[in-house]
Amino acid sequence: MLEYIVLGAALAILVFILNSFRPVRTAKVADGLYAINCAFVNLYAYRNDGGIALFDAGLNSGMVRRGMKKLGLPPDEVRRIFLTHTDYDHTGGLSAFPNAEVFISATEEQMINGRTARRGFMRNSLSHPYKTLQDGETVKHGGVSVKLILTPGHTPGSAAYLMNEGILVTGDLLRLTRSGDIKPFFRMMNKDHRQNTHTVTAMRGVFKGSKYILTGHTGVHKKT
């Protein structure tokens, strides 16, 4: 009986993902900025004189490498990887970049050190060495600053990254509707949906000041 319940739940989640997630295809978004598709999730690459920075690492290393090859982006030029959070669909490709610096928010560390479960008995993990950043802390990548903004709700330490060229990478903070509206991320996938909703509201000013909003599962918003 238990296996049928688990199978039914898995099928329900699969149907939900197929109906609700709308990642963009692997393609150039703007000068130096690229989207890479890994089935139902996007990661993003930003290339400048500091090399390549990735924002999240996708579902698995093979998909990420194929996407980068399609875009003409050499994997050995990846210098930094900024993780929005530590769910497997955002960290699965890390093994393709053993020499890259990996960053997470300091608050997200609880999700991988055994202190906080993702859901029930499920726990996140991260085998790649990493560094932690505090809310508001910045890292220089070539000529741009990458600022971590703590965005709790989906996970306690979820983060968005804002580059000083008006590019905001949100991970699973929010979803874009088909009409382009910004909504909190899906309730069933948030660890704390009330907190996620509060964070989205608090981030409205940042959204308005961003030229590009890059989401994990529902595409890209470009201000016109």
C-alpha positions in Angstrom: 0.0 0.0 0.0 2.8 2.4 0.9 4.5 2.0 -2.5 1.2 3.0 -4.2 0.9 6.1 -2.1 4.5 7.1 -2.9 4.0 6.4 -6.6 0.7 8.4 -6.6 2.5 11.3 -4.9 5.4 11.2 -7.3 3.0 11.2 -10.3 1.0 14.1 -8.9 4.2 16.1 -8.5 5.3 15.3 -12.0 2.0 16.4 -13.4 2.3 19.6 -11.4 5.8 20.3 -12.7 4.8 19.7 -16.3 1.8 22.0 -16.0 3.3 24.8 -14.0 7.0 25.1 -14.8 8.0 27.0 -17.9 11.8 27.4 -18.1 13.2 29.2 -21.1 15.3 27.4 -23.7 19.1 27.5 -23.7 19.9 30.8 -25.3 21.6 34.2 -25.0 19.5 36.6 -23.0 21.7 39.7 -23.4 25.3 40.7 -23.9 27.3 38.4 -21.6 24.2 36.8 -20.1 22.9 33.3 -20.9 20.1 31.0 -19.9 20.7 27.2 -19.7 17.8 24.8 -19.7 18.0 21.6 -17.6 14.7 19.9 -18.2 12.4 21.8 -15.8 14.9 24.3 -14.3 17.1 27.1 -15.6 20.5 28.2 -14.5 22.2 31.3 -15.8 25.7 32.2 -16.9 27.3 35.6 -16.9 30.6 36.1 -18.8 33.0 39.0 -18.6 36.7 39.6 -18.1 36.5 37.8 -14.8 35.6 34.5 -16.5 32.2 32.8 -16.3 29.9 33.0 -13.2 27.1 30.6 -12.9 24.0 31.2 -10.9 22.9 27.8 -9.7 24.2 24.6 -11.2 21.2 22.8 -12.8 19.9 19.3 -12.5 23.0 17.4 -13.6 26.5 17.9 -15.0 25.7 16.4 -18.4 22.8 18.8 -19.1 24.8 21.8 -18.0 27.8 20.9 -20.1 25.7 20.3 -23.2 24.0 23.7 -22.7 27.3 25.5 -22.3 28.7 23.8 -25.4 25.6 25.0 -27.4 26.3 28.5 -26.2 30.1 28.4 -26.8 30.9 28.7 -23.1 33.9 26.6 -22.0 33.2 24.9 -18.7 36.9 25.4 -17.6 36.2 29.2 -17.6 33.7 28.9 -14.8 35.3 30.7 -11.9 32.3 31.2 -9.5 29.0 29.6 -8.8 26.4 31.5 -6.8 23.7 29.1 -5.4 20.3 30.6 -4.7 19.6 27.6 -2.4 20.6 24.0 -2.0 17.7 21.9 -3.5 19.1 19.2 -5.8 17.7 20.7 -9.0 19.9 23.8 -8.4 23.0 21.9 -7.3 23.1 18.7 -9.4 25.7 20.0 -11.9 28.3 21.1 -9.4 30.6 18.1 -10.2 31.3 19.6 -13.6 33.2 22.5 -12.1 35.5 21.1 -9.4 37.7 24.2 -9.4 35.0 26.8 -9.2 34.3 28.8 -6.0 30.9 28.1 -4.7 28.8 30.5 -2.6 25.7 30.1 -0.5 24.0 32.3 2.0 25.2 31.7 5.6 21.6 31.1 6.6 21.3 28.3 4.0 24.1 26.3 5.7 21.6 24.8 8.1 20.0 23.0 5.1 23.2 21.0 4.4 24.7 20.4 7.8 21.9 18.2 9.2 20.3 20.9 11.4 17.2 21.5 9.2 15.3 19.0 7.1 14.0 20.0 3.7 10.7 18.2 4.2 10.0 15.3 6.6 13.0 13.0 6.6 14.4 14.6 3.4 17.6 16.6 3.8 19.7 18.6 1.3 23.4 18.0 0.9 26.4 19.6 -0.8 29.6 17.7 -1.6 31.4 20.6 -3.2 33.5 23.0 -1.0 31.7 26.3 -0.5 31.9 29.7 1.1 29.1 31.5 2.9 28.0 35.1 2.3 25.9 37.3 4.7 22.9 39.3 3.6 24.1 42.3 1.6 27.6 41.0 1.1 29.1 41.4 -2.4 31.6 39.5 -4.5 33.5 41.0 -7.4 33.3 39.2 -10.7 35.4 41.0 -13.2 34.1 44.5 -13.4 30.7 43.9 -11.6 29.6 43.4 -8.1 27.4 40.4 -7.2 25.3 41.2 -4.1 23.6 38.5 -2.1 20.1 39.4 -0.9 18.6 37.0 1.7 15.1 35.9 0.5 13.8 33.3 3.0 10.7 31.3 2.5 11.4 28.6 -0.1 14.2 27.6 2.1 15.4 29.5 5.2 18.5 30.6 3.5 17.3 31.2 -0.1 19.0 34.1 -1.7 18.7 36.3 -4.8 21.8 37.8 -6.5 21.8 41.3 -7.8 24.5 42.5 -10.3 25.2 46.1 -10.7 24.0 46.0 -14.3 20.4 45.6 -13.2 20.4 41.8 -13.4 18.5 40.0 -10.6 18.7 36.2 -10.3 15.9 35.0 -8.0 16.1 31.2 -7.9 12.8 29.9 -6.4 11.8 33.1 -4.7 9.0 33.9 -7.1 7.2 32.7 -10.2 6.2 34.7 -13.3 2.7 34.3 -14.6 2.0 33.9 -18.3 1.0 37.6 -18.3 4.3 38.6 -16.7 3.0 39.3 -13.1 5.2 38.4 -10.1 3.8 36.0 -7.6 5.2 34.1 -4.6 6.6 30.7 -5.5 4.3 27.7 -5.4 2.9 27.0 -1.9 3.5 23.2 -2.0 7.2 23.7 -2.7 7.9 26.4 -0.1 9.2 25.4 3.3 7.5 28.5 4.7 5.0 29.9 2.3 3.9 32.8 4.6 7.6 33.9 4.8 8.0 33.5 1.1 5.0 35.8 0.4 6.3 38.4 2.9 9.7 38.3 1.2 8.3 38.8 -2.3 6.3 41.8 -1.0 9.5 43.3 0.6 11.4 42.8 -2.6 9.1 44.9 -4.8 11.5 47.9 -4.9 14.3 45.6 -6.1 12.1 44.2 -8.8 11.2 47.6 -10.1 14.9 48.6 -10.3 16.0 45.5 -12.1 16.2 45.3 -15.9 16.2 41.5 -16.0 14.6 39.2 -13.5 15.8 35.6 -14.0 13.8 32.9 -12.3 14.5 29.2 -11.7 11.4 27.7 -13.2 9.2 30.3 -14.9 11.4 32.1 -17.3 12.9 35.6 -17.7 11.3 39.0 -17.3 12.8 41.9 -19.2 11.8 45.4 -18.4 10.7 47.4 -21.5 
